[in-house]
Amino acid sequence: MADTQAAWDALAGHGRTPIARLIDSEGPARLEALVHSQSGIRFDWTKTHLDTETLARFAALADAAGLDGARRALFAGERVNVTEGRAAEHPAERGEGHPESVEEARMFHARMRALIDAIDADAFGPVAHILHIGIGGSALGPDLLVDALGRDAGRFDVAIVSNVDGAALAEAVRGFDPHATLVAIASKTFTTTETLMNAESALGWLADHGVEDPIGRCIALTAAPEKAVEWGIDETRILPFRESVGGRYSLWSSIGFPAALALGWEAFEQMLEGAAEMDRHFRLSPWATNIPVLAAFADQLYAQEHGCETRAVFAYDERLRLLPSYLQQLEMESNGKRVRADGTPIGRHSAPITWGGVGTDAQHAVFQLLHQGTRLVPVEFVAVREPGHHFDMAHHAALLGNCIAQGAALMAGRANAADPARDYPGDRPSVTLLLDRLDPRTLGALIAFYEHRTFANAVLLGINPFDQFGVELGKAMAKALEDEGADNFDPATRALFAAAFDADDESA
């Protein structure tokens, strides 16, 4: 593990005492250093406390942390997931990685396309609806893609279910014709409890409505095809992906099947290419112009030097309403760790809490705290130049105007000594990502940007971003409750269990 303490020490204090307020530091030099474009997206850090000296010190930290070597190891297919002893090969799904892994990914994509062609040729009979069942990365990624890009596709109705609450499944199939529905079951291990429970109930729904061969309507998306066969799915309807592709990084693999089916194969390929463009940018660019790395520098500046515990993401485009939820898993499951990859304590803050919403709705809900609250919250605005509708352009002009104005207001503030309730301190940082348009290429590049930003943050902190042991303990204890009851749990848990499940419990 690299010794980065001296580099962190060089940053300490410098980042907490910027030379000037943000409003006073605007100028051509900042625009040149802190505004960059890639794959149809403008990235703007001019309203942050990054400056030339801070960037130089972060570049030294990146070198001390071995970011260049870690980057090369990621794309070479080396075992960067050290706790689980495997590679993290999601870039290979986009054609950027170890040649053998890239070729295998292409073969799996070809298999997926062949199945999509068969569905389009009515090999399954008329199909109008796709019920996709997964959880975590097996649901959040496809949900984001379909919701962002599939509103006008018109090929299939797609419903994505993750919650084990039966109400979620009931809502998903409402209005679906069981005889025209395909069920995609997405689970990397094909052992995920919530996913298989929902899948069993979906089979029951098909059978209850007279579908003669319910399991014949199922397609498995998994890195454990043998488990899917054991479950009863014919191998011709199994779409595998590599075990080295992590769940929250898997939408590029067969997990993206519902998006590829709903949007069409050409759109799916364009999404892969947009991501590959960002892969190449991240792999080849120096730190000073490397967009994911600059984002990580800003993240660490606010987490470590300003003590910011959260980061807010606001999508000023309804089509990107699921982006904050997607990023919550990507960032907090990857970097919400308390030890480094070598098992030693991090000794500093790890991932901030990611949260957010949709503009302009959020302006009337949470922006009061952002402008006048006591906590400093770095804000990220994501907007699109071209509207996603055909109504009066005044709608989009108002949307973009609000987005731009909010960033300016957070930075500038407005003093009012006579009326403190109307005093805005300003000097509150924001970043703006402006897409030329929302299409498969730009969305692919945007998601890949967030993946590499997460990786760069992890390397700076010495974290392994590719395991997620923190999700296991609660699941194991839930299984124990299910199998054994609450007798071996603490008194408070036993009482709560009784209140929830024992109809005779007087406190229920």
Secondary structure as GFF3:
##gff-version 3
##sequence-region A 1 508
A	DSSP	alpha_helix	5	11	.	.	.	ID=ss1
A	DSSP	three_ten_helix	22	24	.	.	.	ID=ss2
A	DSSP	alpha_helix	28	34	.	.	.	ID=ss3
A	DSSP	beta_strand	35	38	.	.	.	ID=ss4
A	DSSP	beta_strand	41	44	.	.	.	ID=ss5
A	DSSP	alpha_helix	52	65	.	.	.	ID=ss6
A	DSSP	alpha_helix	67	76	.	.	.	ID=ss7
A	DSSP	alpha_helix	90	93	.	.	.	ID=ss8
A	DSSP	alpha_helix	99	120	.	.	.	ID=ss9
A	DSSP	beta_strand	129	133	.	.	.	ID=ss10
A	DSSP	alpha_helix	137	149	.	.	.	ID=ss11
A	DSSP	beta_strand	157	161	.	.	.	ID=ss12
A	DSSP	alpha_helix	166	173	.	.	.	ID=ss13
A	DSSP	three_ten_helix	178	180	.	.	.	ID=ss14
A	DSSP	beta_strand	181	186	.	.	.	ID=ss15
A	DSSP	alpha_helix	193	208	.	.	.	ID=ss16
A	DSSP	three_ten_helix	214	217	.	.	.	ID=ss17
A	DSSP	beta_strand	218	222	.	.	.	ID=ss18
A	DSSP	alpha_helix	225	231	.	.	.	ID=ss19
A	DSSP	three_ten_helix	235	237	.	.	.	ID=ss20
A	DSSP	beta_strand	238	240	.	.	.	ID=ss21
A	DSSP	three_ten_helix	247	249	.	.	.	ID=ss22
A	DSSP	three_ten_helix	254	256	.	.	.	ID=ss23
A	DSSP	alpha_helix	257	263	.	.	.	ID=ss24
A	DSSP	alpha_helix	265	284	.	.	.	ID=ss25
A	DSSP	three_ten_helix	287	289	.	.	.	ID=ss26
A	DSSP	alpha_helix	291	300	.	.	.	ID=ss27
A	DSSP	pi_helix	301	305	.	.	.	ID=ss28
A	DSSP	beta_strand	310	316	.	.	.	ID=ss29
A	DSSP	three_ten_helix	318	320	.	.	.	ID=ss30
A	DSSP	alpha_helix	323	327	.	.	.	ID=ss31
A	DSSP	pi_helix	328	333	.	.	.	ID=ss32
A	DSSP	alpha_helix	334	335	.	.	.	ID=ss33
A	DSSP	beta_strand	353	358	.	.	.	ID=ss34
A	DSSP	three_ten_helix	361	364	.	.	.	ID=ss35
A	DSSP	alpha_helix	367	372	.	.	.	ID=ss36
A	DSSP	beta_strand	379	384	.	.	.	ID=ss37
A	DSSP	alpha_helix	394	412	.	.	.	ID=ss38
A	DSSP	three_ten_helix	420	422	.	.	.	ID=ss39
A	DSSP	beta_strand	430	435	.	.	.	ID=ss40
A	DSSP	alpha_helix	440	461	.	.	.	ID=ss41
A	DSSP	three_ten_helix	469	471	.	.	.	ID=ss42
A	DSSP	alpha_helix	472	484	.	.	.	ID=ss43
A	DSSP	alpha_helix	491	501	.	.	.	ID=ss44
###
